[in-house]
Amino acid sequence: MTWRERAEGRIGISGLPGVGKTTLALKVAELAKQKLSVCGFITIEVRKGGSRIGFDVVELVGGSRTPLARVGRGEPSVGKYVVRLEACQAIRSALSQRCELKIIDEIGAMEFKCPSFGEYLQNALYNTPRVLATIHRNYIEMAKRFGFEVFWLTRENWNHVFQQVVARLGLS
């Protein structure tokens, strides 16, 4: 059986910045922990003086926090952010963990700056029965090829999408 054939339980959440994708992923993880083992990572904004200056990766098992990107000049970069490749180890570690529900926040350009991210992602999809991923809007078609059912999240449909995700993952 290939990783594509194990597509059941692959849910993707996409939407514009600030609609609550990470919040939804965290709420699902919190609910799932009552029934399942949960692992993976989330990406949180780092703010200073009201402005976003970067992102950190937080592993759901153990809670370690690693800088992923900061505003600045350098390589590799995504927009105004420089990706810190030392975060790639945290992402690889989170993708390699075994659990019943893996949270991946996010599948996007910064994560793909990590060497072998696609390979680790494929392995995670093959080895995990349920995956919830936030997906940058530019990667929706790729995620569908990976077997994800993708929901478009807005502030208006947040509660509805949350209930759909919970049901699709067998958590209701």
Long-range contacts (C-beta under 8 A, 24 or more apart in sequence): 2-126, 3-122, 3-123, 3-125, 3-126, 3-146, 4-146, 4-147, 6-125, 6-126, 6-129, 6-147, 7-146, 7-147, 7-148, 8-129, 9-129, 9-130, 9-131, 9-168, 9-169, 9-170, 10-125, 10-130, 10-131, 10-133, 10-146, 10-147, 10-148, 10-149, 11-130, 11-131, 11-132, 11-133, 11-148, 11-149, 11-150, 11-151, 11-165, 11-168, 11-169, 12-107, 12-132, 12-133, 12-134, 12-135, 12-140, 12-143, 12-144, 12-148, 12-149, 12-150, 12-151, 13-132, 13-133, 13-134, 13-135, 13-150, 13-151, 13-153, 13-161, 13-165, 14-134, 14-135, 14-136, 14-137, 14-140, 14-143, 14-150, 14-151, 14-152, 14-153, 15-137, 15-152, 15-153, 15-154, 16-137, 16-154, 19-153, 19-154, 19-155, 19-158, 20-153, 20-155, 20-158, 21-105, 21-106, 21-134, 21-153, 22-105, 22-106, 22-134, 24-134, 24-153, 24-158, 24-161, 24-162, 24-165, 25-103, 25-105, 25-132, 25-134, 27-162, 28-101, 28-103, 28-132, 28-162, 28-165, 28-166, 28-169, 28-171, 29-60, 29-101, 29-103, 29-132, 31-166, 31-171, 32-100, 32-101, 32-169, 32-171, 35-171, 36-99, 36-100, 36-101, 36-130, 36-171, 37-98, 37-99, 37-100, 37-101, 38-99, 38-100, 38-101, 38-102, 38-103, 39-94, 39-97, 39-98, 39-99, 39-101, 39-102, 39-103, 40-94, 40-95, 40-97, 40-99, 40-101, 40-102, 40-103, 40-104, 40-105, 41-90, 41-91, 41-94, 41-95, 41-103, 41-104, 41-105, 42-103, 42-105, 43-68, 43-105, 43-106, 43-110, 43-134, 46-70, 54-81, 55-81, 55-110, 56-87, 57-87, 57-90, 57-91, 57-94, 59-90, 59-93, 59-94, 60-94, 60-103, 61-94, 61-97, 61-99, 64-90, 66-90, 68-110, 69-110, 76-113, 78-109, 78-110, 78-113, 81-110, 83-110, 83-113, 83-114, 85-113, 85-114, 85-115, 87-114, 88-113, 88-114, 88-115, 88-117, 91-117, 91-120, 92-116, 92-120, 95-120, 95-121, 95-123, 95-124, 96-120, 96-123, 96-124, 98-127, 98-128, 99-128, 100-128, 100-129, 100-130, 101-128, 101-129, 101-130, 101-131, 101-132, 101-169, 102-128, 102-130, 102-131, 102-132, 103-131, 103-132, 103-133, 104-131, 104-132, 104-133, 104-134, 105-133, 105-134, 106-133, 106-134, 106-135, 106-136, 107-133, 107-134, 107-135, 107-136, 107-139, 107-142, 107-143, 108-135, 108-136, 108-138, 108-139, 109-136, 109-138, 109-139, 121-146, 122-146, 130-169, 130-170, 132-165, 132-169
